[in-house]
Amino acid sequence: MGFDAGRLRRGELIAAGGGIVLLVALFLLPWFEFGGAPGRLAANPRASASLDGWRSLTDIRWILLIAIVVSLALVLFTATRRSPAIPVTLSMLTCMLGGLSSLLVIYRLIDHPGAASGAAPTVARPGIYLGLIAAVAIAYGGYLSMRAESSPFGDPASVETVRTAWTGAGSMARTGAGSASRAEADSAPRTESSSAGRTGRDV
């Protein structure tokens, strides 16, 4: 089955956007600035080095990478609909991995890599803040997608459309019933008058 972008809902789009932003921030933007690169601090105490997320987060970078891959896979399988069960599973995984990535990034904001050793001062750079926003977007997009998949009507917007249509149909039915009752009430006197006229003529 081909790729159909019309199947993508708001949750998948938010998760995919968060995954792309996190991918860019992880490899291209500086996350931390250290007082000196390893092996160079003794030679030049004033030397500093900025590292991206992939090189500075050696422990949690794989979880962030998996969250990126799963968020993009959610878009792919939702747009192709190869199996109805796969988007549901990927929505749940995207929400969980996005939430876990957010907590790990917050932990690294509080406890910078290498801060315990005290070898060099460490400063957080804008890349880690953008990575945190992207991880939260992945979790939120996965939650919206999971909520839409669990709904019998799919997208919550469809629920509002169906509810509006049902209300309109109910109003039309009540209007039709009221018109039928009024028609019966109007025809009753005419029937009685016709019966009385025929009775008079018979007499």
Secondary structure by P-SEA (a helix, b strand, c coil): cccccccccaaaaaaaaaaaaaaaaaccccccccccccccccccccbbbbbcccccccccaaaaaaaaaaaaaaaaaaaacccaaaaaaaaaaaaaaaaaaaaaaaaaaacccccccccbbbbbcaaaaaaaaaaaaaaaaaaaaaaaaacccccaaaaaaaaaaaaaaaaaaaaaaaaaaaaaaaaaaaaaaaaaaaaaaac
